[in-house]
């Protein structure tokens, strides 16, 4: 078989997910030069689309080339100066990632942790903000490792009152549920393309406000070779950002009318993001969010009818990731391998203390469709029966179908 032709897959992980065919088609369009007016027009349109996605009036909304982690690192690298106090609430794997990045840039990191599968009360986080008086609070909105979503609105308000910056990892939630950047007083938010946007991994959309821009301007240094005399004469008012590639000062100039040549843009990925956002905005944010919640309910109906236990079922469950407890004595990875080999269906394991204890099923973006819900339930049931697990046979798909039929009849009534 041609090594470039992969077998058909139904991808039901928390990322990456299936890419909308229209996005793949857009990626095949001819390459334009990065300063061609036809291309810079697409860049400007993409910035406007991102403002709508993040529900913000921020001037700055653009993608960082690289996976989601590149956007997180670019924001933190550009904000953190050695010794800055950063508060990180940890309720899963990706809170630890924020700590890792902050520590590498010399931050004085203060961690608070809660049990995986739970979230913090906003009051608890706010109390730590008052006690620690951080320069930055960095928090994950949707923790895909546990299937939980942290409330943010009051935390953002407290940060604004305290005078600290609020940085939010919205990689898992952007495009799948509300991320109200302005309303929640988020100073900088980072998204990802490979989850609810249904675009291939390779770009990290970010947005930030004037408070962040002021820090960027104070630390700005244009690299030798492209700096003008005015750039060189501008006095440095802060420490230089340690990373050249992730320096938002130069990335901002690249996405501004100045078009400073910081890097060569990933043209096809911009096409992909532009098309993916156009599809999302055509569907409409409220409708898209409702679609994620709708298919989540069908999946849960099937899983519970099968007799499986949900790892998270409280009010702070992440709408587009459903975590399922692995039955005692069952090899979780063998079940996943069976589903992939025989059905071409992929679900995910988890990390750290939850590895082998839960499966994570993603219902994100283009993967969040009725046929995919039914197929993943059928494949999981077949795998469990193959390995002798005691379940309610034949009920999962029927329960999901009953949910779909009831809701469809209600909508038509």
C-alpha positions as a printed Julia matrix, in Angstrom:
413×3 Matrix{Float64}:
   0.0     0.0    0.0
   1.18    3.51  -0.78
   2.68    4.87   2.43
   0.89    8.18   1.86
  -2.54    6.54   1.75
  -3.78    5.72   5.24
  -6.7     3.48   6.08
 -10.04    5.18   6.72
 -10.4     6.19  10.35
 -13.19    7.42  12.58
 -11.27    9.64  15.0
 -13.05   10.08  18.32
 -10.17   11.32  20.45
  -9.9    14.7   22.22
  -7.58   15.77  19.41
  -6.64   15.5   16.72
 -10.05   15.06  15.16
 -11.31   14.52  11.65
 -10.68   17.46   9.34
 -13.56   18.9    7.37
 -13.09   17.91   3.69
 -13.59   21.53   2.66
 -10.56   22.46   4.77
  -8.45   19.77   3.09
  -9.54   21.11  -0.27
  -8.53   24.64   0.71
  -5.09   23.39   1.7
  -4.5    22.16  -1.84
  -4.82   25.62  -3.34
  -1.7    27.11  -5.02
   0.87   28.76  -2.79
   0.92   32.55  -2.67
   3.86   34.67  -1.62
   3.62   35.74   2.0
   3.55   39.43   1.09
   1.31   39.05  -1.95
  -1.7    41.36  -1.39
  -3.98   38.42  -2.15
  -2.41   36.54   0.77
  -2.19   39.45   3.21
  -5.9    40.0    2.57
  -6.5    36.41   3.72
  -4.38   37.14   6.8
  -6.51   40.19   7.62
  -9.73   38.22   7.14
  -8.39   35.47   9.4
  -7.69   38.0   12.16
 -11.26   39.27  11.91
 -12.6    35.69  12.02
 -10.54   34.99  15.15
 -11.98   38.04  16.91
 -15.45   36.59  16.33
 -14.34   33.14  17.5
 -12.82   34.49  20.73
 -15.8    36.87  21.13
 -13.5    39.83  21.62
 -12.9    43.38  20.48
  -9.11   42.92  20.84
  -7.02   44.38  18.06
  -4.66   41.42  18.18
  -5.95   38.0   17.18
  -3.72   35.87  14.97
  -2.18   32.38  14.79
   1.27   31.32  15.91
   2.87   28.77  13.58
   3.2    25.49  15.46
   0.93   23.23  17.48
  -1.2    24.54  20.34
   1.77   24.41  22.68
   3.55   27.0   20.53
   0.82   29.53  21.24
   0.93   28.83  24.96
   4.7    29.18  25.02
   4.68   32.34  22.88
   2.28   34.08  25.25
   4.06   33.0   28.43
   7.56   33.63  27.02
   6.55   37.13  26.01
   4.95   38.0   29.36
   7.17   36.33  31.98
  10.25   38.12  33.22
  12.58   36.29  35.58
  11.18   36.28  39.1
   7.59   37.08  38.12
   5.09   35.31  40.34
   2.75   33.05  38.4
  -0.21   31.23  39.96
  -1.24   28.0   38.2
  -4.31   26.03  39.31
  -3.7    22.37  38.33
  -6.54   19.93  37.83
  -4.98   17.69  35.16
  -2.02   17.15  32.86
  -2.09   20.46  31.07
  -1.91   22.54  34.23
   1.42   20.83  34.8
   2.43   21.87  31.26
   1.79   25.51  32.15
   4.03   25.1   35.18
   6.75   23.5   33.06
   6.78   26.38  30.57
   6.61   29.09  33.24
   9.51   27.58  35.19
  11.67   27.38  32.07
  11.26   31.15  31.6
  12.32   31.88  35.16
   8.96   32.42  36.83
   8.39   32.0   40.55
   5.57   29.5   40.14
   2.93   28.96  42.81
   0.83   25.83  42.26
  -2.49   24.81  43.71
  -3.82   21.34  42.93
  -7.08   19.45  43.22
  -7.99   15.83  42.54
  -8.07   14.88  38.85
 -11.71   14.66  37.84
 -12.67   17.75  39.85
 -12.23   21.5   39.38
 -11.58   24.41  41.72
 -14.25   26.65  43.15
 -13.58   30.11  41.8
 -13.51   31.37  45.38
 -10.55   29.1   46.2
  -8.52   30.4   43.26
  -9.44   34.0   44.1
  -8.3    33.51  47.71
  -4.9    32.37  46.43
  -4.74   35.39  44.1
  -5.24   37.68  47.08
  -2.67   35.79  49.17
   0.06   35.37  46.52
  -0.46   38.62  44.57
   0.85   37.09  41.32
   1.89   38.96  38.21
   0.13   36.35  36.1
  -2.56   33.72  36.66
  -2.33   30.95  34.04
  -5.2    28.48  33.87
  -6.53   25.71  31.62
 -10.17   26.18  30.61
 -10.9    22.67  29.34
  -8.72   19.85  30.71
  -8.92   17.03  28.18
  -6.92   14.67  30.4
  -9.79   14.55  32.91
 -12.82   15.74  30.94
 -13.41   18.76  33.19
 -13.97   22.46  32.51
 -12.91   25.15  34.99
 -15.26   28.12  35.58
 -13.37   31.34  34.82
 -15.62   34.41  34.91
 -15.06   35.42  38.55
 -11.37   34.5   38.41
 -10.87   36.89  35.51
 -12.72   39.63  37.33
 -10.53   39.12  40.42
  -7.37   39.26  38.3
  -8.45   42.56  36.8
  -9.18   44.0   40.24
  -5.85   42.71  41.57
  -3.92   44.1   38.58
  -2.51   40.76  37.42
  -2.72   39.28  33.94
  -5.07   36.36  33.26
  -3.8    33.87  30.66
  -6.13   31.05  29.58
  -5.37   27.84  27.71
  -8.57   27.46  25.67
  -7.09   24.9   23.29
  -9.78   22.28  23.97
 -12.75   24.59  24.31
 -12.43   27.19  21.57
 -15.04   26.52  18.88
 -16.84   23.93  21.02
 -18.26   25.97  23.87
 -18.26   29.59  24.97
 -14.91   31.28  25.53
 -15.94   34.84  26.41
 -12.6    36.59  26.31
 -13.83   40.12  27.0
 -16.69   39.27  29.34
 -14.49   37.02  31.49
 -11.66   39.6   31.62
  -9.19   37.24  29.93
  -6.04   39.14  28.99
  -4.61   36.47  26.67
  -6.25   33.31  25.34
  -4.73   30.48  23.33
  -6.64   28.09  21.09
  -5.8    25.08  18.96
  -6.72   24.11  15.43
  -6.78   20.32  15.79
  -9.75   20.04  18.13
 -13.11   21.8   17.78
 -11.97   23.86  14.76
 -11.41   20.65  12.72
  -8.26   21.98  11.09
  -4.99   20.0   11.07
  -2.56   20.57  13.92
   0.0    23.22  13.07
  -1.33   26.58  14.22
  -2.23   28.11  17.58
  -4.72   30.98  17.37
  -4.16   33.57  20.09
  -5.69   36.85  21.15
  -4.6    39.42  23.71
  -5.64   42.85  24.89
  -3.93   46.2   25.43
  -2.71   45.21  28.92
  -0.67   42.41  27.35
   0.39   44.61  24.45
   1.91   47.07  26.91
   4.17   44.33  28.32
   5.12   43.25  24.8
   5.98   46.83  23.82
   8.15   47.33  26.9
  10.2    44.22  26.03
  10.27   44.7   22.28
  13.51   44.14  20.41
  13.59   43.82  16.63
  16.35   41.49  15.49
  19.44   42.77  13.69
  19.18   42.51   9.93
  15.57   43.6    9.7
  15.57   46.42  12.29
  15.23   49.97  11.0
  17.13   52.92  12.45
  14.02   53.84  14.44
  13.9    50.3   15.83
  17.55   50.47  16.87
  17.12   53.91  18.44
  14.13   52.78  20.52
  15.33   52.23  24.11
  14.6    48.84  25.67
  12.35   49.26  28.71
  12.36   45.64  29.87
  14.2    42.37  29.51
  14.46   40.87  26.04
  12.12   37.94  25.37
  14.29   34.81  25.64
  12.83   33.2   22.52
  13.18   34.73  19.09
  10.6    32.52  17.4
   8.01   32.99  20.15
   8.52   36.73  20.6
   5.05   38.24  20.27
   6.57   41.66  19.63
   7.95   40.52  16.3
   5.01   38.23  15.53
   2.7    41.18  16.09
   4.7    43.27  13.6
   4.45   40.4   11.11
   0.63   40.34  11.39
   0.36   44.14  11.43
   0.29   46.42   8.37
   4.06   46.72   8.8
   4.5    43.04   7.72
   7.93   42.77   9.29
   9.6    39.63   7.92
   9.9    37.55  11.09
   9.4    34.1    9.5
   8.04   32.52   6.33
   4.33   32.0    6.84
   2.84   28.5    6.63
   0.66   29.47   3.69
  -1.38   26.27   3.39
  -2.11   26.27   7.12
  -3.42   29.82   6.88
  -5.69   28.64   4.05
  -6.86   25.81   6.3
  -7.51   28.03   9.31
  -9.27   30.64   7.18
 -11.58   28.0    5.68
 -12.18   26.24   8.99
 -13.18   29.51  10.62
 -15.44   30.42   7.7
 -17.24   27.07   8.1
 -17.55   27.58  11.85
 -18.9    31.11  11.58
 -21.33   30.08   8.83
 -22.7    27.43  11.21
 -22.83   30.06  13.95
 -21.3    29.82  17.4
 -24.57   29.13  19.29
 -25.57   26.38  16.86
 -22.11   24.83  16.93
 -22.01   24.8   20.72
 -25.5    23.25  20.8
 -24.37   20.57  18.33
 -21.52   19.54  20.61
 -23.87   19.3   23.6
 -26.48   17.43  21.55
 -24.18   14.62  20.43
 -22.55   14.47  23.87
 -25.94   13.53  25.33
 -26.44   10.79  22.74
 -23.01    9.34  23.52
 -23.69    9.38  27.26
 -27.06    7.71  26.72
 -25.35    4.87  24.88
 -22.48    4.45  27.32
 -24.71    4.35  30.39
 -27.17    2.0   28.7
 -24.23   -0.36  28.11
 -23.64   -0.33  31.87
 -20.41    1.68  31.8
 -19.56    4.3   34.43
 -18.68    7.87  33.53
 -15.54    9.22  35.19
 -17.0    12.76  35.24
 -20.71   13.46  35.37
 -20.85   16.66  37.46
 -21.85   20.11  36.22
 -18.27   20.98  35.23
 -17.91   18.15  32.7
 -16.19   19.22  29.48
 -18.98   19.05  26.84
 -16.79   17.7   24.05
 -14.83   15.07  25.99
 -16.48   12.14  27.78
 -14.32   10.04  30.09
 -15.36    6.44  30.72
 -14.12    4.25  33.58
 -12.37    1.1   32.38
 -14.02   -2.01  33.9
 -11.88   -3.6   36.6
  -9.38   -6.15  35.31
  -9.65   -5.06  31.67
  -6.61   -3.97  29.65
  -7.68   -0.55  28.39
  -5.13   -0.4   25.58
  -6.12   -3.81  24.19
  -9.69   -2.56  23.82
  -8.48    0.56  22.03
  -6.24   -1.51  19.74
  -9.13   -3.87  18.92
 -11.4    -0.95  17.99
  -8.75    0.6   15.77
  -7.74   -2.66  14.07
 -11.2    -4.04  13.35
 -13.35   -0.93  13.07
 -10.89    1.86  12.29
 -12.27    3.72  15.32
  -9.84    5.55  17.57
 -10.5     6.63  21.15
  -7.89    7.82  23.63
  -6.32    6.69  26.86
  -5.29    9.24  29.5
  -2.19   10.29  31.38
  -0.49   10.06  34.76
  -2.69    8.67  37.53
  -5.54    8.03  35.09
  -3.54    6.01  32.55
  -5.26    2.67  31.97
  -8.16    3.68  34.21
 -10.27    5.72  31.81
 -10.95    6.03  28.11
 -11.46    9.49  26.66
 -13.95    9.9   23.82
 -13.89   13.18  21.95
 -16.89   14.64  20.17
 -15.26   17.65  18.58
 -15.83   19.66  15.44
 -16.28   17.59  12.28
 -15.97   14.36  14.3
 -19.07   15.38  16.26
 -21.64   13.72  14.0
 -24.47   11.24  14.52
 -22.89    8.45  12.47
 -19.67    8.73  14.45
 -21.5     8.48  17.79
 -23.29    5.33  16.68
 -20.13    3.8   15.24
 -17.97    4.4   18.31
 -20.65    2.84  20.53
 -20.89   -0.22  18.27
 -17.1    -0.63  18.11
 -16.67   -0.25  21.88
 -19.43   -2.77  22.61
 -17.9    -5.3   20.2
 -14.47   -4.88  21.79
 -15.81   -5.3   25.31
 -17.73   -8.43  24.36
 -14.66   -9.84  22.63
 -12.69   -9.54  25.87
 -15.47  -11.06  27.96
 -16.61   -7.92  29.76
 -20.04   -8.1   31.32
 -22.15   -5.35  29.77
 -25.75   -4.74  28.73
 -25.52   -6.21  25.26
 -27.32   -4.52  22.37
 -28.48   -1.5   24.33
 -25.88    1.17  23.61
 -26.66    1.98  19.99
 -30.38    1.63  20.63
 -30.25    4.1   23.51
 -28.42    6.63  21.35
 -30.88    6.07  18.5
 -33.8     6.55  20.89
 -32.3     9.83  22.04
 -31.84   11.0   18.45
 -35.36    9.99  17.43
 -36.97   11.63  20.46
 -35.11   14.9   19.99
 -35.8    14.91  16.25
 -39.53   14.4   16.89
 -39.51   17.17  19.49
 -37.82   19.52  17.05
 -40.44   18.76  14.4
 -43.39   19.15  16.78
